[in-house]
Amino acid sequence: MSDPVPERTSPLFAVHTELGASFTDFAGWQMPVRYTSDLAEHAAVRSAAGLFDLSHMAEILVYGADAGAFLDFALAGRLSVIDLLQAKYSLILTEAGGILDDVVVYRLGETTYLVVANAGNRDDAFAALRDRAAGFDVTVDDQSDDYALVAVQGPNSRAILEETAGISELGVPLADLKYYRATDAFFNGVPLLIARTGYTGEDGFELYLRTDAAVVLWRALEEAGQSHGLVPAGLASRDTLRLEAGMPLYGHELGTDTFPVQPGLARVVALSKEGDFVGRTAIETGPPENARVLVGLASEGKRAGRAGYALVSGDTEVGTVTSGALSPTLGHPIMMAYVDPAVSTPGTELAVDVRGTHIPATVTTLPFYRREK
């Protein structure tokens, strides 16, 4: 028998332990699932701010004269044309058109990009990019172990960062930083990348810096956030927040058996870009006829369908729940699910098979929640 894969820990593990966090295994990492209560942490992000440790995410640096052209070939989107310090959501596709991973790409320089992949897909994403680099003047370097990543999410996030001691020399004031843009900065002399991105449906920022500076940054953010309602938030609240915002999660809504058009991500694929890219032929052919599509579902009561629960119309199974929870913000169960196209129209009445009990559910548009701007 092979030895078990050792669990990895964030550079902030000791801080989480001190805060009384409960931990869970996530893609081989011991990560905080909650500190106090899922509901309290979720509510704090919606009304004030939450502080997340995302250091398990993968950071892959791509640089060289052909970096832009390479990413246009390796990914579904057109990355060569994004502005300096702009971020773009994209997909790593398989040759068969499935989704190997969904990523966020930052342009750090004229010929330098940062690809942020999901923790569970770190090895596959890196291997795919490395293998696709053949013939390009480009270097693909997995720098995940060198980066810590923390996020401040919520309506008070900008005020907190603006009052955080040690953050200085911002290239762009946070008030002027647009969504899916980033700025260079420093934290106590350490290079810091601040991006106006996130995975909660709220305004917020994600901060990348060296692992050895992570604890001091976390402490500084905590101190600045005391008067703004900032709380540490774990993976449980992150999941309900992203579900309310209708954001897909790899392994639930996305996978190698999923074409981008099925979860509504056809816009991410730049079929108009010149030249070939991995998966183009399959994408142009499209998924099988009557392939299921992603929808939102809302129901009454307190029982939410969970991932894997069947959806039925009458006596016929017509879909499967991929994510579900009792929405802390809305107060009723919400779900994302793949259903047959014939029952995907908003307003269609279906039922969730919850351990033999059929719970009525109505197809609805995504997202379930939008923040006021």
C-alpha positions as CSV (number, residue, x, y, z in Angstrom):
1,M,0.0,0.0,0.0
2,S,1.2,3.5,-0.8
3,D,1.7,6.0,2.0
4,P,-1.2,8.5,2.5
5,V,-0.8,11.9,1.0
6,P,0.3,14.2,3.8
7,E,-2.1,17.0,4.7
8,R,-0.9,20.5,3.9
9,T,-1.4,23.5,6.0
10,S,-1.6,27.2,5.2
11,P,1.1,29.6,6.5
12,L,-1.8,30.9,8.7
13,F,-2.6,27.6,10.3
14,A,-1.4,28.6,13.7
15,V,-3.5,31.8,13.5
16,H,-6.6,29.8,12.7
17,T,-5.9,27.4,15.6
18,E,-5.5,30.3,18.0
19,L,-8.9,31.6,16.7
20,G,-10.6,28.3,17.6
21,A,-11.3,27.3,14.0
22,S,-12.7,23.9,13.1
23,F,-10.8,22.4,10.2
24,T,-11.7,20.2,7.3
25,D,-9.7,18.5,4.6
26,F,-9.9,20.4,1.3
27,A,-7.9,19.0,-1.6
28,G,-5.3,17.7,0.8
29,W,-5.2,20.9,2.8
30,Q,-6.3,21.4,6.4
31,M,-8.3,24.6,6.0
32,P,-10.7,26.4,8.5
33,V,-14.3,25.5,7.8
34,R,-15.7,27.8,10.5
35,Y,-14.6,29.9,13.5
36,T,-17.9,30.6,15.3
37,S,-20.9,29.8,13.2
38,D,-21.6,29.5,9.5
39,L,-24.6,31.8,9.7
40,A,-22.7,34.5,11.6
41,E,-19.8,34.5,9.2
42,H,-22.0,34.5,6.2
43,A,-24.1,37.4,7.6
44,A,-20.9,39.4,8.4
45,V,-19.8,39.2,4.7
46,R,-23.2,40.4,3.5
47,S,-23.4,43.3,6.0
48,A,-19.9,44.2,6.9
49,A,-16.8,42.1,6.0
50,G,-15.2,38.7,6.2
51,L,-11.5,37.7,6.2
52,F,-10.7,34.5,4.3
53,D,-7.5,32.4,4.0
54,L,-7.3,31.2,0.4
55,S,-3.6,30.1,0.5
56,H,-4.5,26.7,-0.8
57,M,-5.2,28.1,-4.2
58,A,-2.6,27.5,-7.0
59,E,-0.5,30.2,-8.5
60,I,1.2,29.5,-11.8
61,L,3.4,32.1,-13.3
62,V,3.6,32.3,-17.1
63,Y,6.2,34.5,-18.7
64,G,8.2,34.9,-21.9
65,A,8.0,36.5,-25.3
66,D,5.1,34.2,-26.4
67,A,3.2,34.3,-23.1
68,G,0.1,36.0,-24.5
69,A,-0.1,33.8,-27.6
70,F,0.5,30.7,-25.5
71,L,-2.3,31.5,-23.2
72,D,-4.6,32.2,-26.2
73,F,-3.8,28.6,-27.3
74,A,-3.9,27.0,-23.9
75,L,-7.0,28.6,-22.5
76,A,-10.5,29.2,-23.8
77,G,-10.4,33.0,-23.6
78,R,-8.3,35.7,-25.4
79,L,-5.7,36.7,-22.8
80,S,-3.2,38.4,-25.1
81,V,-5.3,41.5,-25.3
82,I,-6.1,42.2,-21.6
83,D,-4.6,45.3,-20.1
84,L,-1.8,45.4,-17.7
85,L,-3.0,44.5,-14.2
86,Q,-6.4,43.4,-15.6
87,A,-7.9,40.1,-14.4
88,K,-9.9,37.7,-16.6
89,Y,-11.9,34.6,-15.8
90,S,-11.1,31.8,-18.1
91,L,-11.2,28.0,-18.6
92,I,-8.7,25.3,-19.2
93,L,-10.4,22.9,-21.6
94,T,-9.7,19.4,-22.6
95,E,-9.4,18.4,-26.2
96,A,-12.9,16.9,-25.9
97,G,-14.3,20.3,-24.8
98,G,-14.7,19.5,-21.1
99,I,-13.6,21.9,-18.3
100,L,-10.3,20.8,-16.8
101,D,-10.4,23.9,-14.5
102,D,-11.7,27.4,-14.2
103,V,-9.1,30.0,-13.5
104,V,-8.5,33.7,-13.0
105,V,-5.6,35.2,-15.1
106,Y,-3.8,38.4,-14.2
107,R,-1.5,40.3,-16.6
108,L,1.4,41.3,-14.4
109,G,3.6,42.7,-17.2
110,E,3.9,42.9,-20.9
111,T,4.9,39.3,-21.2
112,T,4.1,38.0,-17.6
113,Y,0.8,36.5,-16.5
114,L,-0.4,34.9,-13.2
115,V,-2.8,32.0,-13.6
116,V,-4.7,31.2,-10.4
117,A,-6.2,27.7,-10.4
118,N,-8.2,25.7,-7.9
119,A,-6.4,23.9,-5.2
120,G,-7.7,20.5,-6.1
121,N,-6.6,21.0,-9.7
122,R,-3.2,22.3,-9.1
123,D,-1.3,19.4,-10.5
124,D,-3.6,18.9,-13.5
125,A,-3.7,22.6,-14.3
126,F,0.1,22.9,-14.1
127,A,0.7,19.7,-16.2
128,A,-1.8,20.9,-18.9
129,L,-0.1,24.3,-19.2
130,R,3.3,22.9,-19.1
131,D,2.5,20.3,-21.8
132,R,0.8,22.9,-24.0
133,A,3.8,25.2,-23.9
134,A,5.7,23.1,-26.4
135,G,6.7,25.3,-29.4
136,F,6.2,28.6,-27.5
137,D,8.9,30.8,-26.1
138,V,7.4,30.7,-22.6
139,T,8.1,29.4,-19.1
140,V,5.4,27.9,-17.0
141,D,6.4,28.0,-13.3
142,D,4.3,26.6,-10.4
143,Q,4.9,29.2,-7.6
144,S,2.0,28.1,-5.4
145,D,4.2,27.3,-2.4
146,D,5.6,30.9,-2.5
147,Y,2.3,32.7,-2.3
148,A,-0.1,33.3,0.5
149,L,-3.6,34.6,-0.5
150,V,-6.1,36.3,1.8
151,A,-9.4,37.9,0.9
152,V,-11.4,40.7,2.5
153,Q,-15.0,40.5,1.2
154,G,-18.0,42.6,2.1
155,P,-19.3,46.2,1.9
156,N,-16.7,47.5,4.4
157,S,-13.8,45.8,2.7
158,R,-12.3,48.9,1.0
159,A,-12.5,51.0,4.2
160,I,-10.6,48.2,6.0
161,L,-7.8,48.0,3.5
162,E,-7.5,51.7,3.4
163,E,-6.9,51.7,7.2
164,T,-4.6,48.7,7.3
165,A,-1.2,49.7,8.7
166,G,1.7,48.7,6.5
167,I,-0.1,48.8,3.1
168,S,1.5,51.5,1.0
169,E,2.7,52.7,-2.4
170,L,-0.5,51.6,-4.2
171,G,-0.3,52.1,-8.0
172,V,-4.0,52.8,-8.1
173,P,-6.1,54.1,-5.1
174,L,-8.6,51.5,-4.0
175,A,-11.5,53.9,-4.6
176,D,-10.4,54.0,-8.3
177,L,-9.7,50.3,-8.7
178,K,-12.3,48.7,-11.0
179,Y,-13.8,45.3,-10.6
180,Y,-11.4,42.6,-12.0
181,R,-8.5,44.9,-11.9
182,A,-5.4,44.8,-9.7
183,T,-2.8,47.1,-8.4
184,D,0.8,46.7,-7.2
185,A,1.5,47.8,-3.6
186,F,3.7,47.0,-0.7
187,F,3.1,45.6,2.8
188,N,5.8,46.5,5.2
189,G,8.2,46.6,2.2
190,V,7.1,43.2,0.8
191,P,5.5,43.3,-2.7
192,L,1.8,43.0,-2.5
193,L,-0.8,42.5,-5.3
194,I,-4.3,43.7,-4.5
195,A,-7.0,42.5,-6.8
196,R,-10.7,43.7,-6.8
197,T,-11.9,40.1,-7.2
198,G,-13.7,37.6,-5.1
199,Y,-16.1,34.6,-4.9
200,T,-18.9,35.9,-2.6
201,G,-21.1,38.2,-4.6
202,E,-19.9,41.2,-2.6
203,D,-17.4,43.9,-3.3
204,G,-14.0,42.8,-2.0
205,F,-10.3,42.3,-2.5
206,E,-7.9,39.4,-2.8
207,L,-4.3,40.0,-1.6
208,Y,-1.3,38.0,-2.8
209,L,2.1,38.2,-1.1
210,R,5.0,36.1,0.2
211,T,4.1,33.3,2.6
212,D,6.4,34.7,5.3
213,A,4.5,37.9,5.5
214,A,1.0,36.3,5.7
215,V,0.6,36.3,9.5
216,V,1.6,39.9,9.9
217,L,-0.8,41.0,7.1
218,W,-3.7,38.9,8.7
219,R,-3.1,40.6,12.1
220,A,-3.0,44.0,10.5
221,L,-6.2,43.4,8.6
222,E,-7.9,42.1,11.8
223,E,-6.8,45.3,13.7
224,A,-8.1,47.6,10.9
225,G,-11.3,45.7,10.7
226,Q,-12.3,45.8,14.4
227,S,-14.3,49.0,14.0
228,H,-15.8,47.8,10.7
229,G,-17.4,44.4,11.8
230,L,-14.7,42.3,10.2
231,V,-14.8,38.6,11.2
232,P,-12.7,35.6,10.1
233,A,-14.7,33.4,7.8
234,G,-14.3,29.8,6.8
235,L,-15.0,27.6,3.9
236,A,-18.6,26.8,5.0
237,S,-19.7,30.4,4.7
238,R,-17.7,30.8,1.5
239,D,-19.7,28.0,0.0
240,T,-23.1,29.5,0.9
241,L,-22.0,32.9,-0.2
242,R,-20.9,31.7,-3.7
243,L,-24.1,29.6,-4.0
244,E,-26.3,32.7,-3.4
245,A,-24.2,34.5,-6.0
246,G,-24.7,31.7,-8.5
247,M,-21.0,31.1,-8.9
248,P,-20.1,27.6,-10.1
249,L,-17.7,25.4,-8.1
250,Y,-15.4,22.9,-9.7
251,G,-16.4,19.4,-8.9
252,H,-20.0,20.4,-8.5
253,E,-21.1,22.5,-11.4
254,L,-17.9,22.2,-13.5
255,G,-15.9,19.1,-14.6
256,T,-14.3,17.4,-17.5
257,D,-17.6,16.0,-18.6
258,T,-19.1,19.5,-18.8
259,F,-19.1,21.8,-21.9
260,P,-18.9,25.5,-21.1
261,V,-22.3,26.2,-22.7
262,Q,-24.0,23.9,-20.2
263,P,-23.3,26.0,-17.1
264,G,-23.9,29.2,-19.1
265,L,-20.2,29.9,-19.7
266,A,-20.2,30.0,-23.5
267,R,-19.2,33.7,-23.3
268,V,-15.9,32.7,-21.7
269,V,-14.9,30.8,-24.9
270,A,-13.5,33.2,-27.5
271,L,-14.3,31.4,-30.7
272,S,-13.6,34.6,-32.6
273,K,-9.9,34.6,-31.7
274,E,-7.5,33.7,-34.4
275,G,-5.7,30.4,-34.5
276,D,-6.4,27.2,-32.8
277,F,-6.8,26.5,-29.1
278,V,-7.2,23.4,-27.1
279,G,-10.8,22.2,-27.3
280,R,-11.8,24.4,-30.2
281,T,-13.0,21.6,-32.5
282,A,-15.1,20.0,-29.8
283,I,-16.6,23.3,-28.7
284,E,-17.6,24.2,-32.3
285,T,-19.3,20.8,-32.5
286,G,-21.0,21.3,-29.2
287,P,-22.3,18.9,-26.5
288,P,-24.6,16.0,-27.2
289,E,-28.2,16.8,-28.2
290,N,-30.4,17.4,-25.1
291,A,-27.3,17.8,-22.9
292,R,-28.5,19.1,-19.5
293,V,-28.1,22.7,-18.6
294,L,-27.5,24.5,-15.3
295,V,-30.4,26.2,-13.6
296,G,-31.2,27.7,-10.2
297,L,-34.0,26.2,-8.1
298,A,-35.8,27.7,-5.2
299,S,-38.1,26.0,-2.7
300,E,-40.0,26.7,0.5
301,G,-39.5,25.3,4.0
302,K,-36.2,24.5,5.4
303,R,-35.1,21.3,3.6
304,A,-32.6,21.9,0.8
305,G,-31.6,19.4,-1.8
306,R,-27.9,18.5,-1.6
307,A,-25.4,17.5,-4.3
308,G,-26.5,14.3,-6.0
309,Y,-30.2,14.5,-5.1
310,A,-32.5,13.7,-8.1
311,L,-35.0,16.1,-9.6
312,V,-38.2,14.7,-10.9
313,S,-41.1,15.9,-13.1
314,G,-44.0,13.7,-12.3
315,D,-42.5,10.2,-12.2
316,T,-39.6,11.0,-14.6
317,E,-36.1,11.9,-13.4
318,V,-35.1,15.1,-15.2
319,G,-32.0,16.3,-13.4
320,T,-29.6,16.3,-10.5
321,V,-28.8,18.8,-7.8
322,T,-25.1,20.0,-7.9
323,S,-25.2,22.4,-4.9
324,G,-27.8,23.3,-2.3
325,A,-28.3,25.0,1.0
326,L,-30.8,26.9,3.1
327,S,-29.9,30.4,2.1
328,P,-28.9,32.4,5.1
329,T,-29.7,35.7,3.3
330,L,-33.0,34.7,1.6
331,G,-34.3,32.4,4.3
332,H,-35.4,29.6,2.0
333,P,-33.7,26.6,0.2
334,I,-31.7,27.3,-3.0
335,M,-30.0,24.9,-5.3
336,M,-28.1,24.7,-8.6
337,A,-28.8,21.7,-10.7
338,Y,-28.4,20.3,-14.2
339,V,-31.7,19.6,-15.8
340,D,-33.1,18.5,-19.2
341,P,-33.5,21.5,-21.5
342,A,-37.2,20.8,-21.7
343,V,-37.7,21.7,-18.0
344,S,-35.1,24.5,-17.8
345,T,-37.4,27.5,-18.3
346,P,-37.7,29.8,-15.3
347,G,-41.0,29.1,-13.5
348,T,-41.1,25.4,-14.3
349,E,-42.2,23.4,-11.3
350,L,-40.1,20.3,-10.4
351,A,-39.5,18.3,-7.3
352,V,-36.4,17.3,-5.4
353,D,-36.2,13.7,-4.2
354,V,-35.0,14.2,-0.6
355,R,-34.7,10.7,0.8
356,G,-37.9,9.6,-0.8
357,T,-39.9,12.7,-0.1
358,H,-40.6,15.0,-3.0
359,I,-40.0,18.6,-2.2
360,P,-41.5,21.1,-4.7
361,A,-39.0,23.4,-6.3
362,T,-39.3,26.1,-8.9
363,V,-36.7,26.8,-11.7
364,T,-35.3,30.3,-11.3
365,T,-32.7,32.5,-13.0
366,L,-29.2,32.8,-11.5
367,P,-27.9,34.4,-9.4
368,F,-30.2,34.2,-6.4
369,Y,-28.6,37.2,-4.8
370,R,-27.2,40.5,-6.2
371,R,-25.6,43.1,-4.0
372,E,-26.8,46.7,-4.2
373,K,-24.3,48.9,-6.0
